[in-house]
Amino acid sequence: MAVHGPAMTDVARLAGVSHQTVSRVLNGHPNVREQTRLRVRAAIAELGYRPNGAARALVTGRSQVIGVVAQNTTLYGPASLLAALEQTAAAEGFAVSVGSVRNLDHRSISAAVERHLSHRVAGIVVIAPVESAGEALERLPKDVPLVTVDGDPNRPVPLVTVDQVAGARAATQHLLDAGHRTVWHVSGPSDWFDSVGRIDGWRQALLAAGLEPPPPMPGDWSAASGYRCGQMLARMPEVTAVFTANDHLALGVLRALHEFGRRVPHEISVVGFDDVPEAAYFIPPLTTVRPDFDAVARASLQMLLSQIESGTGGALRETIAPTLVARESVAPPRH
């Protein structure tokens, strides 16, 4: 005999509401009191109820699948965002279909979006951190519910992004507050919005302190490019503080400084960005900036669901503040 899980009527009975109210909560209907919504959610969690996706699609006229377009990359930031989107969507009763592309250009993004639309997804999220994605997003069909993550802040498309500028300002200010007279920067690729924002924040902090920013040293997100930049920084006795655009760059810098006998943080302090899981185990443990990828995913999904429910788009923006995580890689400069 087949064993069936709890039904919607079981949830309604436990929550003390009608099954229509449970349906409205599941479908994100706005005309439900918050207290009732919380009671229904608690009943769903207690019973372990899982809504029937096919039935919901018939009732609502839409799929319970979110299409995500993302570059095929192992970089920590985009990969973490994708994982957070999948987990957040699942909590809201949606599956995620990922369209991986080799390059974030117009042809690749358009093709991935068309594939998603052919499968009648409810809406689309594009993780678009590079300049080449901008034009493609503007030329997508206007009636498609769409949200970009870490995209171009100067284009009129719905956007959720980490506040890269604020994070970089906090990293730079932390080094200045430790007593350093200036801060050098190892940047990411120039066509990444994350990299541009982090350069801006670093510059803003130095200029606000009345300091002339030194020339940034370009990297490519990899530990290898951080190592090459670190070899140059290690030869410069005036360098006492370095802010790198991500933690892998910081790892390369730390290796180069160690090889040249420049002790961290006794002679040079280093701050990274991303708070990769290994950052706490670097030698020394790395001070870094932690983006809230879960908050970005939640905001992205809520923005997308709002478009789906209302049937309208709009150039909405939401910026999520990161957090500075202080560890042992920063100390006052030696005098």
C-alpha positions as CSV (number, residue, x, y, z in Angstrom):
1,M,0.0,0.0,0.0
2,A,1.3,3.4,-0.9
3,V,2.1,5.8,1.9
4,H,1.0,9.3,1.2
5,G,2.5,12.4,2.9
6,P,0.4,15.1,4.6
7,A,-2.2,16.9,2.4
8,M,-3.1,20.5,2.2
9,T,-6.2,19.8,4.3
10,D,-3.9,18.5,7.1
11,V,-2.0,21.7,7.1
12,A,-5.3,23.7,7.2
13,R,-6.6,21.6,10.1
14,L,-3.4,22.1,12.2
15,A,-3.2,25.8,11.4
16,G,-6.9,26.3,12.1
17,V,-7.6,27.9,8.6
18,S,-9.3,26.9,5.4
19,H,-7.5,25.0,2.7
20,Q,-8.0,28.1,0.5
21,T,-6.0,30.2,3.0
22,V,-3.2,27.6,2.9
23,S,-3.2,27.8,-0.9
24,R,-3.0,31.6,-0.8
25,V,0.0,31.4,1.5
26,L,1.7,28.9,-0.7
27,N,1.2,31.1,-3.8
28,G,2.4,34.2,-2.0
29,H,-1.0,36.0,-2.2
30,P,-0.7,39.4,-0.5
31,N,-4.2,39.4,1.1
32,V,-3.2,37.2,4.0
33,R,-2.5,38.5,7.5
34,E,1.1,38.1,8.6
35,Q,0.0,36.2,11.8
36,T,-2.0,33.8,9.7
37,R,0.9,33.4,7.2
38,L,3.3,32.5,10.0
39,R,0.8,30.0,11.5
40,V,0.4,28.3,8.2
41,R,4.2,28.2,7.6
42,A,4.7,26.7,11.0
43,A,2.1,24.0,10.3
44,I,3.8,23.2,7.0
45,A,7.2,22.9,8.7
46,E,5.7,20.7,11.5
47,L,4.0,18.3,9.1
48,G,6.8,18.3,6.5
49,Y,4.2,19.1,3.9
50,R,5.5,19.4,0.3
51,P,3.2,21.1,-2.2
52,N,2.5,19.3,-5.5
53,G,4.3,21.4,-8.1
54,A,2.3,20.1,-11.0
55,A,-1.0,21.0,-9.3
56,R,0.2,24.4,-8.3
57,A,1.3,25.1,-11.9
58,L,-2.3,24.2,-13.0
59,V,-3.8,26.5,-10.4
60,T,-1.5,29.5,-10.8
61,G,-0.9,29.1,-14.6
62,R,2.9,29.2,-14.1
63,S,5.8,26.8,-13.6
64,Q,7.4,26.2,-10.2
65,V,10.8,26.5,-11.8
66,I,13.2,29.5,-11.7
67,G,15.7,29.7,-14.6
68,V,19.2,30.9,-13.6
69,V,21.8,32.0,-16.2
70,A,25.3,31.9,-14.8
71,Q,28.8,31.6,-16.1
72,N,30.4,28.2,-15.8
73,T,33.0,29.1,-13.2
74,T,34.5,27.9,-9.9
75,L,35.1,31.4,-8.6
76,Y,33.9,31.6,-5.0
77,G,31.5,34.5,-5.3
78,P,29.4,33.4,-8.3
79,A,29.4,29.8,-7.2
80,S,28.3,30.8,-3.7
81,L,25.5,33.0,-5.1
82,L,24.3,30.1,-7.3
83,A,24.2,27.7,-4.3
84,A,22.4,30.3,-2.2
85,L,19.8,30.9,-4.9
86,E,19.1,27.2,-5.2
87,Q,18.6,26.8,-1.5
88,T,16.4,29.9,-1.2
89,A,14.2,28.9,-4.1
90,A,13.7,25.4,-2.6
91,A,12.5,27.0,0.6
92,E,9.9,28.9,-1.4
93,G,8.7,25.8,-3.2
94,F,10.6,26.4,-6.5
95,A,13.1,24.3,-8.3
96,V,16.1,25.9,-10.1
97,S,17.1,25.2,-13.7
98,V,20.7,26.4,-14.3
99,G,21.8,27.5,-17.8
100,S,25.5,27.5,-17.6
101,V,27.3,29.6,-20.3
102,R,31.0,29.7,-21.2
103,N,30.9,33.5,-21.7
104,L,28.5,36.2,-20.4
105,D,28.0,37.8,-23.8
106,H,24.9,38.7,-25.8
107,R,24.7,35.5,-27.9
108,S,25.3,33.1,-24.9
109,I,22.9,34.9,-22.5
110,S,20.1,35.2,-25.2
111,A,20.4,31.5,-26.0
112,A,20.3,30.5,-22.4
113,V,17.2,32.7,-21.8
114,E,15.5,31.2,-24.8
115,R,16.1,27.7,-23.5
116,H,14.6,28.6,-20.2
117,L,11.6,30.2,-21.8
118,S,11.0,27.2,-24.0
119,H,10.6,25.2,-20.7
120,R,8.1,27.8,-19.4
121,V,10.0,28.9,-16.3
122,A,8.3,31.3,-14.0
123,G,11.1,33.8,-14.1
124,I,14.8,34.3,-14.7
125,V,17.8,35.3,-12.6
126,V,21.0,36.2,-14.4
127,I,24.2,36.4,-12.4
128,A,25.9,39.0,-14.6
129,P,29.0,40.5,-12.9
130,V,30.8,41.5,-16.2
131,E,30.4,44.3,-18.7
132,S,29.7,42.0,-21.6
133,A,26.4,40.9,-20.1
134,G,24.9,44.4,-20.0
135,E,23.7,44.8,-23.6
136,A,22.2,41.3,-23.7
137,L,20.1,42.0,-20.6
138,E,18.6,45.2,-22.1
139,R,17.6,43.4,-25.3
140,L,15.7,40.5,-23.6
141,P,11.9,40.4,-23.9
142,K,10.3,43.0,-21.6
143,D,7.5,40.7,-20.5
144,V,9.9,38.2,-18.9
145,P,10.2,38.4,-15.1
146,L,13.9,39.1,-14.7
147,V,16.4,40.0,-12.0
148,T,20.1,40.5,-12.4
149,V,22.6,39.7,-9.6
150,D,25.8,41.7,-9.3
151,G,25.1,43.3,-12.6
152,D,25.7,46.8,-14.1
153,P,24.4,49.4,-11.7
154,N,24.0,51.9,-14.6
155,R,21.5,49.9,-16.7
156,P,17.7,50.1,-16.2
157,V,17.2,46.4,-15.2
158,P,16.1,45.0,-11.8
159,L,19.2,44.5,-9.8
160,V,20.4,43.0,-6.5
161,T,24.0,43.4,-5.6
162,V,26.5,43.3,-2.8
163,D,27.6,46.8,-1.8
164,Q,31.1,46.4,-3.1
165,V,32.0,50.1,-2.5
166,A,31.0,50.0,1.1
167,G,32.9,46.7,1.7
168,A,36.1,48.1,0.1
169,R,35.8,51.3,2.1
170,A,35.5,49.3,5.3
171,A,38.5,47.2,4.4
172,T,40.7,50.3,3.6
173,Q,39.5,52.2,6.7
174,H,40.3,49.2,8.9
175,L,43.9,49.5,7.7
176,L,44.0,53.2,8.1
177,D,42.5,53.0,11.6
178,A,45.4,50.6,12.5
179,G,47.8,53.4,11.8
180,H,48.9,52.8,8.2
181,R,49.7,55.9,6.2
182,T,48.3,54.5,3.0
183,V,46.9,51.3,1.5
184,W,48.0,49.6,-1.7
185,H,45.4,47.7,-3.7
186,V,45.6,44.5,-5.8
187,S,42.5,44.7,-8.0
188,G,40.4,42.2,-9.9
189,P,39.8,42.2,-13.7
190,S,38.7,45.7,-15.0
191,D,35.6,44.4,-16.8
192,W,34.0,43.0,-13.5
193,F,31.6,45.3,-11.7
194,D,32.8,43.8,-8.4
195,S,36.4,44.9,-9.2
196,V,35.3,48.4,-10.2
197,G,33.3,48.8,-7.1
198,R,36.1,47.7,-4.8
199,I,38.5,50.1,-6.5
200,D,36.1,52.9,-6.0
201,G,35.6,52.1,-2.3
202,W,39.3,51.9,-1.7
203,R,39.9,55.2,-3.4
204,Q,37.1,56.9,-1.6
205,A,38.4,55.8,1.8
206,L,41.9,57.1,1.0
207,L,40.7,60.4,-0.5
208,A,38.4,61.0,2.5
209,A,41.5,60.6,4.7
210,G,43.3,63.2,2.6
211,L,45.6,60.6,1.0
212,E,46.6,60.2,-2.6
213,P,45.8,56.6,-3.7
214,P,48.8,54.8,-5.1
215,P,48.4,53.1,-8.5
216,P,46.3,49.9,-8.2
217,M,48.0,46.6,-9.2
218,P,45.8,44.7,-11.7
219,G,45.1,41.0,-11.0
220,D,42.7,38.4,-12.4
221,W,41.1,36.9,-9.2
222,S,43.7,34.1,-9.0
223,A,46.3,33.3,-6.3
224,A,48.9,33.2,-9.1
225,S,48.3,36.9,-10.1
226,G,48.3,37.8,-6.4
227,Y,51.6,36.1,-6.1
228,R,53.0,38.1,-9.0
229,C,51.8,41.4,-7.5
230,G,53.0,40.3,-4.1
231,Q,56.5,39.8,-5.5
232,M,56.5,43.5,-6.6
233,L,55.0,44.7,-3.3
234,A,57.6,42.8,-1.3
235,R,60.4,44.7,-2.9
236,M,58.9,48.1,-1.9
237,P,59.9,49.0,1.6
238,E,57.3,51.8,1.8
239,V,54.4,49.3,1.6
240,T,52.9,48.5,5.0
241,A,49.3,47.7,4.1
242,V,47.6,45.9,1.2
243,F,43.9,45.5,0.3
244,T,43.3,42.7,-2.2
245,A,40.1,42.5,-4.3
246,N,39.5,38.9,-3.2
247,D,40.9,36.3,-0.8
248,H,42.7,34.2,-3.5
249,L,44.7,37.3,-4.5
250,A,45.5,37.8,-0.8
251,L,46.7,34.2,-0.6
252,G,49.1,34.8,-3.4
253,V,50.3,38.0,-1.8
254,L,50.9,36.3,1.5
255,R,53.0,33.6,-0.2
256,A,55.2,36.2,-2.0
257,L,55.7,38.2,1.2
258,H,56.7,35.1,3.1
259,E,59.2,34.1,0.4
260,F,60.8,37.6,0.6
261,G,60.9,37.6,4.4
262,R,58.3,40.3,4.8
263,R,56.4,39.2,7.9
264,V,52.6,39.6,8.1
265,P,51.3,41.5,10.0
266,H,54.5,42.6,11.7
267,E,55.8,44.4,8.6
268,I,52.8,44.4,6.2
269,S,49.1,44.1,6.9
270,V,46.8,42.3,4.4
271,V,43.0,42.4,4.0
272,G,41.0,40.4,1.4
273,F,37.4,40.2,0.2
274,D,34.9,37.3,0.1
275,D,35.7,35.4,3.3
276,V,36.3,32.1,1.6
277,P,36.0,29.1,4.0
278,E,39.8,28.8,4.0
279,A,40.5,32.4,5.0
280,A,40.4,31.7,8.7
281,Y,43.1,29.0,8.1
282,F,45.6,31.2,6.1
283,I,48.9,32.0,7.8
284,P,48.1,34.3,9.4
285,P,44.3,34.1,9.5
286,L,43.0,36.6,7.0
287,T,41.1,39.8,7.8
288,T,38.5,40.0,5.0
289,V,35.1,41.3,3.9
290,R,32.2,38.9,4.0
291,P,29.4,39.3,1.5
292,D,26.0,38.0,2.6
293,F,25.2,35.7,-0.3
294,D,22.1,34.3,1.4
295,A,20.7,37.8,1.8
296,V,21.4,38.5,-1.9
297,A,19.6,35.3,-2.9
298,R,16.6,36.1,-0.7
299,A,16.3,39.6,-2.1
300,S,16.7,38.4,-5.7
301,L,14.0,35.8,-5.3
302,Q,11.6,38.1,-3.6
303,M,12.1,40.7,-6.3
304,L,11.5,38.1,-8.9
305,L,8.4,36.7,-7.2
306,S,7.0,40.2,-6.9
307,Q,7.3,40.7,-10.7
308,I,5.7,37.3,-11.3
309,E,2.8,38.0,-9.0
310,S,2.2,41.6,-10.2
311,G,2.9,40.9,-13.9
312,T,5.0,44.1,-14.0
313,G,8.8,44.7,-14.1
314,G,10.5,47.9,-13.2
315,A,14.1,49.1,-12.5
316,L,14.2,48.0,-8.9
317,R,17.4,48.1,-7.0
318,E,18.5,46.5,-3.7
319,T,22.0,46.7,-2.3
320,I,23.2,44.3,0.4
321,A,25.8,45.4,2.9
322,P,28.8,43.1,3.5
323,T,30.6,42.7,6.9
324,L,34.2,43.2,7.8
325,V,35.7,40.1,9.6
326,A,38.8,41.1,11.6
327,R,41.5,38.4,12.1
328,E,45.2,38.4,12.7
329,S,46.5,39.7,9.3
330,V,46.3,43.3,10.4
331,A,48.4,45.1,12.9
332,P,49.8,48.7,13.5
333,P,52.8,49.5,11.3
334,R,56.3,49.4,12.9
335,H,57.8,52.8,13.6
